[in-house]
Amino acid sequence: MTTSNNRTSDFDIDPIFLDRWSPRAFNGEPMDRTALLTILEAAHWAPSARNYQPWRFIYALNTDPEWDGFVGLLNESNQVWAKSASALVLLFSDTLSRRNDGSEPRPLRSHSFDTGAAWAMLSLQAVRSGYLAHAMGGVDFDRAQSELGAPAGFRAEAAVAIGKLANPADLPDHLKAREVPNGRKKLSDVAFSGAFPRD
């Protein structure tokens, strides 16, 4: 059992897994580009099927001229808080396996799974670097595809806000109560020996 960040695991794990959470209250402090690239460096070392590395990271810092355009790709409910992040990253995955032998590209079944592994590495390196990251599905994915120039066969998967914590009191009232690290189901509710349990 490990306790950290007002969370307790069923078994002993590294505290970084409990320290990682998805806040909405960011302080808007500018982020050094090297700090962001360090986080993305860790993400791109994620495992992938046949080492294909289908993920792509399209990013903007809040000091970049593209910032407002990136914020505008988010649903309004996410714009409210994500505009105060230090960086936004759009994660894309290549849905096709493109070989160098001239053969036709084939569907890549693991593209989302592998890109999810990259997101996990990103979120853990953010904690290690003194930041926190919050992934979002509330994105205008069609606009993200076109406005960010995604090549054919690439799929927008999620957006990630990265920054340093601010006072939760700065959030709109409807978000303040949610600004705490949440728990998890018991391990026994999601991990089963041999097969799914029968009712």
Sequence and secondary structure as in RCSB ss.txt:
>XXXX:A:sequence
MTTSNNRTSDFDIDPIFLDRWSPRAFNGEPMDRTALLTILEAAHWAPSARNYQPWRFIYALNTDPEWDGFVGLLN
ESNQVWAKSASALVLLFSDTLSRRNDGSEPRPLRSHSFDTGAAWAMLSLQAVRSGYLAHAMGGVDFDRAQSELGA
PAGFRAEAAVAIGKLANPADLPDHLKAREVPNGRKKLSDVAFSGAFPRD
>XXXX:A:secstr
  EETTEE SS   THHHH    S B      HHHHHHHHHHHTTS  GGG   EEEEEEETTSTTHHHHHHTB 
HHHHHHHTTSSEEEEEEEE EE  TTS   EE TTHHHHHHHHHHHHHHHHHHTT EEEEE  B HHHHHHHTT 
 TTEEEEEEEEEE B  GGGS HHHHTT S      GGGT  SSS    
